[in-house]
Amino acid sequence: MIVLPDTIKEIVVNKLSGSITPEQEKMLEEWRLQSDAHDQELIRYNAL
């Protein structure tokens, strides 16, 4: 899933202000999980 920078900014602002929608919350969680998976991939690669 590709998330545009403006969308990320809107979601983060909504999260911080407490007005995030359930759909945005789900997108944020998916984005976080993808980021964590990518970080783990980099850690494994660098350990080789």
Buried (B, 14 or more C-beta within 10 A) or exposed (E): EEEEEEEEEEBEEBEEEEEBEEEBEEBBEEBEEEEEEEEEEEEEEEEE
